[in-house]
Amino acid sequence: MAQCGMLRDYRFTDAAEDIRGSKLYGVNDEKLGKIDDVIFDHSTGSIRYLVIDTGGWLSTKKFIVPADRLRASAEHKDDFAVDLTKEQIEAFPPYDESHLESDQQWADYEGRYRSKWEAKPVMHRAETDRNITPTTQQMSGNSPSKTASGAATGEEDTAAFTTGGFAASTDSVEISQSANGIGPRWDTFQNRLRERRKEVIGTGSSVADAGTYRKAS
C-alpha cells in the first residue's frame, strides 16, 4: 500500500472542521485557488501537502503546496496564504494524483517538485524583506558559518537533501513532513485526520452513507 494518500470523498461529521473549500492566497493577496484535498502520511495522519484547484488559470488545473509553507490569511477569515506567485507555480512540475498510486512515482515527483522550491521561488519571511531562498554561498556550502564549522571539524557539509525536506541553513527554504501552529482551524482539521486516519484509509474514495461532500463557497 502507498505510504501517502488523499481524503477524496471522505467527509468529516462536522463540516466546519474541514478546510477543503477554503481559499488560498499568494503574494500580494492574489487568489491562487481553493483547497481541493490534502495528501497525508498513512502511518501518522500528518498532512504533507495541500492540493489546490486553481479554477482554470493553470494549464494542469491543480498544484500542491507543502503544509509547512502554509499560514493563516491575515486578510481573509478561515482562508490561507503562501509566499508564491502564479509565475512560480507555473514552474513546478505538473501535478498528477496518479503519482500517489506508486511510492516510487511519488518519490520521483516529490524530488523534482522540491528542487523547484530550492532553485526557483524567491520568497521572504512574513513581515520582513529577508530573502529565504538559499544564496549562492549557502547552496555551495561556503557560508561563513559552514566554512568555520568545516574547518573546526574537518568535515564537509553533505546534507544537501534529507528525508522530509531540504537541509536548511537559517535562511534557506525548508519543506518538512508536517506543519503546526498555522491556526486553530488547521490544527483541529489535522487532529481529526490523525484520529480517523485508519477509517479514512479503510474507506478510500467511496464512503458508505457519507452523503455528498459540499465544499465551502
DRENDO-1510 file (C-alpha; in Angstrom, 1 decimal, always signed):
<recs>
REC; n; res; u; v; w
REC; 1; MET; +0.0; +0.0; +0.0 .
REC; 2; ALA; +1.2; +3.5; -0.8 .
REC; 3; GLN; +2.6; +5.5; +2.1 .
REC; 4; CYS; +0.7; +8.6; +1.3 .
REC; 5; GLY; -2.9; +9.2; +0.3 .
REC; 6; MET; -5.8; +11.7; -0.1 .
REC; 7; LEU; -9.1; +12.2; +1.6 .
REC; 8; ARG; -11.0; +12.2; -1.7 .
REC; 9; ASP; -14.7; +11.8; -0.9 .
REC; 10; TYR; -14.3; +11.2; +2.9 .
REC; 11; ARG; -16.4; +13.6; +4.8 .
REC; 12; PHE; -16.0; +14.7; +8.5 .
REC; 13; THR; -19.0; +14.6; +10.7 .
REC; 14; ASP; -18.7; +18.3; +11.5 .
REC; 15; ALA; -18.3; +20.2; +8.1 .
REC; 16; ALA; -16.9; +23.2; +10.0 .
REC; 17; GLU; -13.8; +21.2; +10.8 .
REC; 18; ASP; -12.9; +20.6; +7.2 .
REC; 19; ILE; -10.6; +23.1; +5.5 .
REC; 20; ARG; -11.4; +21.8; +2.0 .
REC; 21; GLY; -13.0; +24.6; +0.0 .
REC; 22; SER; -11.0; +27.3; +1.8 .
REC; 23; LYS; -9.3; +29.8; -0.5 .
REC; 24; LEU; -5.6; +30.1; -0.8 .
REC; 25; TYR; -3.9; +33.4; -1.5 .
REC; 26; GLY; -0.4; +34.2; -2.7 .
REC; 27; VAL; +2.0; +37.1; -2.9 .
REC; 28; ASN; +0.2; +40.5; -2.9 .
REC; 29; ASP; -3.0; +38.8; -1.8 .
REC; 30; GLU; -3.5; +37.2; -5.2 .
REC; 31; LYS; -6.1; +34.4; -5.2 .
REC; 32; LEU; -4.5; +31.2; -6.3 .
REC; 33; GLY; -7.4; +28.8; -5.9 .
REC; 34; LYS; -9.2; +26.6; -3.3 .
REC; 35; ILE; -8.1; +23.7; -1.2 .
REC; 36; ASP; -9.4; +20.7; -3.0 .
REC; 37; ASP; -7.8; +17.9; -0.9 .
REC; 38; VAL; -4.8; +17.1; +1.2 .
REC; 39; ILE; -2.0; +14.5; +0.9 .
REC; 40; PHE; -1.3; +12.9; +4.2 .
REC; 41; ASP; +1.0; +10.2; +5.6 .
REC; 42; HIS; -0.8; +7.0; +6.2 .
REC; 43; SER; +1.3; +6.0; +9.1 .
REC; 44; THR; +0.8; +9.2; +11.2 .
REC; 45; GLY; -2.1; +11.1; +9.7 .
REC; 46; SER; +0.2; +14.2; +9.3 .
REC; 47; ILE; -0.6; +16.4; +6.3 .
REC; 48; ARG; +2.3; +16.6; +3.9 .
REC; 49; TYR; +0.7; +18.8; +1.1 .
REC; 50; LEU; -2.4; +20.6; +0.1 .
REC; 51; VAL; -3.9; +20.0; -3.3 .
REC; 52; ILE; -5.1; +23.4; -4.8 .
REC; 53; ASP; -7.7; +23.6; -7.5 .
REC; 54; THR; -6.9; +26.8; -9.5 .
REC; 55; GLY; -10.2; +27.1; -11.2 .
REC; 56; GLY; -8.6; +27.1; -14.6 .
REC; 57; TRP; -5.8; +29.6; -14.7 .
REC; 58; LEU; -3.2; +26.8; -14.5 .
REC; 59; SER; -3.0; +24.5; -17.5 .
REC; 60; THR; -2.8; +21.4; -15.3 .
REC; 61; LYS; -5.7; +22.7; -13.2 .
REC; 62; LYS; -4.2; +21.7; -9.8 .
REC; 63; PHE; -0.9; +22.1; -7.9 .
REC; 64; ILE; +0.4; +21.2; -4.5 .
REC; 65; VAL; +1.7; +23.3; -1.5 .
REC; 66; PRO; +3.9; +21.9; +1.3 .
REC; 67; ALA; +1.9; +22.0; +4.5 .
REC; 68; ASP; +4.7; +23.8; +6.4 .
REC; 69; ARG; +4.7; +26.7; +4.0 .
REC; 70; LEU; +1.1; +27.5; +4.7 .
REC; 71; ARG; -0.1; +30.2; +7.1 .
REC; 72; ALA; -3.5; +31.6; +8.1 .
REC; 73; SER; -4.6; +34.5; +5.9 .
REC; 74; ALA; -4.5; +37.8; +7.8 .
REC; 75; GLU; -6.9; +39.4; +5.4 .
REC; 76; HIS; -9.5; +36.6; +4.9 .
REC; 77; LYS; -11.1; +34.7; +7.8 .
REC; 78; ASP; -10.9; +30.9; +7.6 .
REC; 79; ASP; -8.6; +31.1; +4.5 .
REC; 80; PHE; -4.9; +30.6; +4.0 .
REC; 81; ALA; -1.9; +32.1; +2.3 .
REC; 82; VAL; +1.5; +31.1; +0.9 .
REC; 83; ASP; +4.5; +33.0; -0.4 .
REC; 84; LEU; +4.1; +32.1; -4.0 .
REC; 85; THR; +3.2; +33.8; -7.3 .
REC; 86; LYS; +1.4; +32.3; -10.2 .
REC; 87; GLU; +4.6; +32.5; -12.2 .
REC; 88; GLN; +6.4; +30.4; -9.6 .
REC; 89; ILE; +3.6; +27.8; -9.5 .
REC; 90; GLU; +3.8; +27.5; -13.3 .
REC; 91; ALA; +7.4; +26.5; -13.0 .
REC; 92; PHE; +6.5; +23.5; -10.8 .
REC; 93; PRO; +6.4; +20.0; -12.5 .
REC; 94; PRO; +2.8; +19.2; -13.4 .
REC; 95; TYR; +0.9; +17.6; -10.6 .
REC; 96; ASP; -0.9; +14.3; -11.3 .
REC; 97; GLU; -2.7; +12.5; -8.5 .
REC; 98; SER; -2.0; +9.1; -10.2 .
REC; 99; HIS; +1.6; +9.5; -8.9 .
REC; 100; LEU; +0.3; +8.7; -5.5 .
REC; 101; GLU; -0.5; +5.2; -6.6 .
REC; 102; SER; +3.1; +4.2; -6.5 .
REC; 103; ASP; +5.7; +5.1; -3.8 .
REC; 104; GLN; +8.4; +5.2; -6.5 .
REC; 105; GLN; +6.4; +7.5; -8.8 .
REC; 106; TRP; +5.6; +9.8; -5.9 .
REC; 107; ALA; +9.2; +9.9; -4.6 .
REC; 108; ASP; +10.3; +10.8; -8.1 .
REC; 109; TYR; +7.7; +13.6; -8.5 .
REC; 110; GLU; +8.4; +14.9; -5.0 .
REC; 111; GLY; +12.1; +15.1; -5.7 .
REC; 112; ARG; +11.5; +17.1; -8.9 .
REC; 113; TYR; +9.0; +19.3; -7.1 .
REC; 114; ARG; +11.2; +20.1; -4.2 .
REC; 115; SER; +14.1; +21.0; -6.5 .
REC; 116; LYS; +12.0; +23.9; -7.8 .
REC; 117; TRP; +11.5; +25.2; -4.3 .
REC; 118; GLU; +15.2; +25.1; -3.8 .
REC; 119; ALA; +16.2; +26.7; -7.1 .
REC; 120; LYS; +13.3; +28.8; -8.4 .
REC; 121; PRO; +10.9; +30.6; -6.0 .
REC; 122; VAL; +12.3; +33.8; -4.3 .
REC; 123; MET; +10.4; +34.2; -1.1 .
REC; 124; HIS; +10.6; +36.3; +2.0 .
REC; 125; ARG; +9.8; +35.8; +5.7 .
REC; 126; ALA; +6.4; +37.2; +6.7 .
REC; 127; GLU; +6.6; +40.9; +7.5 .
REC; 128; THR; +10.2; +41.2; +6.6 .
REC; 129; ASP; +12.3; +41.7; +3.5 .
REC; 130; ARG; +14.6; +38.9; +4.2 .
REC; 131; ASN; +15.2; +36.6; +1.3 .
REC; 132; ILE; +14.7; +33.0; +2.4 .
REC; 133; THR; +15.9; +31.4; -0.9 .
REC; 134; PRO; +19.4; +30.0; -0.4 .
REC; 135; THR; +22.1; +32.3; -1.6 .
REC; 136; THR; +24.9; +31.1; -3.8 .
REC; 137; GLN; +27.2; +30.9; -0.8 .
REC; 138; GLN; +24.6; +28.8; +1.1 .
REC; 139; MET; +23.9; +26.5; -1.8 .
REC; 140; SER; +27.6; +25.9; -2.4 .
REC; 141; GLY; +28.3; +25.3; +1.3 .
REC; 142; ASN; +30.6; +28.3; +1.5 .
REC; 143; SER; +28.7; +30.4; +4.1 .
REC; 144; PRO; +30.9; +31.8; +6.8 .
REC; 145; SER; +29.3; +29.6; +9.5 .
REC; 146; LYS; +29.7; +26.4; +7.4 .
REC; 147; THR; +33.3; +27.3; +6.5 .
REC; 148; ALA; +34.1; +27.8; +10.1 .
REC; 149; SER; +32.4; +24.6; +11.1 .
REC; 150; GLY; +34.1; +22.6; +8.4 .
REC; 151; ALA; +37.5; +24.0; +9.4 .
REC; 152; ALA; +36.9; +23.1; +13.0 .
REC; 153; THR; +35.7; +19.5; +12.4 .
REC; 154; GLY; +37.5; +18.7; +9.2 .
REC; 155; GLU; +34.2; +17.6; +7.6 .
REC; 156; GLU; +32.3; +18.9; +4.6 .
REC; 157; ASP; +28.5; +19.6; +4.7 .
REC; 158; THR; +27.0; +16.8; +2.7 .
REC; 159; ALA; +23.4; +17.1; +3.9 .
REC; 160; ALA; +22.1; +18.9; +0.8 .
REC; 161; PHE; +18.8; +16.9; +0.8 .
REC; 162; THR; +17.3; +15.0; +3.7 .
REC; 163; THR; +14.2; +12.9; +4.2 .
REC; 164; GLY; +11.2; +15.1; +4.7 .
REC; 165; GLY; +12.8; +18.3; +3.5 .
REC; 166; PHE; +15.8; +20.2; +2.4 .
REC; 167; ALA; +18.8; +20.5; +4.7 .
REC; 168; ALA; +18.5; +24.1; +5.8 .
REC; 169; SER; +20.7; +27.0; +6.9 .
REC; 170; THR; +18.9; +29.8; +8.7 .
REC; 171; ASP; +17.8; +31.5; +5.5 .
REC; 172; SER; +17.0; +28.5; +3.2 .
REC; 173; VAL; +13.7; +27.1; +2.2 .
REC; 174; GLU; +12.7; +24.0; +4.1 .
REC; 175; ILE; +9.9; +21.6; +3.4 .
REC; 176; SER; +9.2; +19.3; +6.3 .
REC; 177; GLN; +6.7; +16.4; +6.7 .
REC; 178; SER; +4.2; +18.2; +8.8 .
REC; 179; ALA; +3.0; +21.6; +10.0 .
REC; 180; ASN; +2.0; +23.0; +13.3 .
REC; 181; GLY; +0.9; +26.4; +14.6 .
REC; 182; ILE; -0.9; +27.5; +11.4 .
REC; 183; GLY; -4.0; +28.3; +13.3 .
REC; 184; PRO; -6.9; +26.8; +15.3 .
REC; 185; ARG; -8.8; +25.7; +12.2 .
REC; 186; TRP; -5.9; +23.9; +10.7 .
REC; 187; ASP; -4.9; +22.3; +14.0 .
REC; 188; THR; -8.5; +21.0; +14.5 .
REC; 189; PHE; -8.6; +19.6; +11.0 .
REC; 190; GLN; -5.2; +17.8; +11.2 .
REC; 191; ASN; -6.1; +16.4; +14.7 .
REC; 192; ARG; -9.3; +15.0; +13.3 .
REC; 193; LEU; -7.5; +13.4; +10.4 .
REC; 194; ARG; -4.9; +11.9; +12.7 .
REC; 195; GLU; -7.7; +10.5; +14.9 .
REC; 196; ARG; -9.6; +9.0; +11.9 .
REC; 197; ARG; -6.7; +8.1; +9.6 .
REC; 198; LYS; -7.4; +4.3; +9.7 .
REC; 199; GLU; -11.1; +5.0; +8.9 .
REC; 200; VAL; -10.1; +7.3; +6.0 .
REC; 201; ILE; -7.6; +4.8; +4.6 .
REC; 202; GLY; -10.1; +1.9; +5.0 .
REC; 203; THR; -12.9; +3.7; +3.2 .
REC; 204; GLY; -10.7; +5.1; +0.4 .
REC; 205; SER; -12.6; +7.1; -2.1 .
REC; 206; SER; -16.0; +5.6; -1.5 .
REC; 207; VAL; -17.6; +6.2; +1.8 .
REC; 208; ALA; -20.8; +4.3; +2.7 .
REC; 209; ASP; -23.6; +6.6; +3.9 .
REC; 210; ALA; -21.3; +9.6; +3.9 .
REC; 211; GLY; -23.6; +11.7; +1.8 .
REC; 212; THR; -22.4; +14.2; -0.7 .
REC; 213; TYR; -19.4; +16.3; +0.3 .
REC; 214; ARG; -20.2; +20.0; -0.1 .
REC; 215; LYS; -17.3; +22.4; -0.4 .
REC; 216; ALA; -17.4; +25.9; +1.0 .
REC; 217; SER; -18.2; +28.6; -1.4 .
</recs>
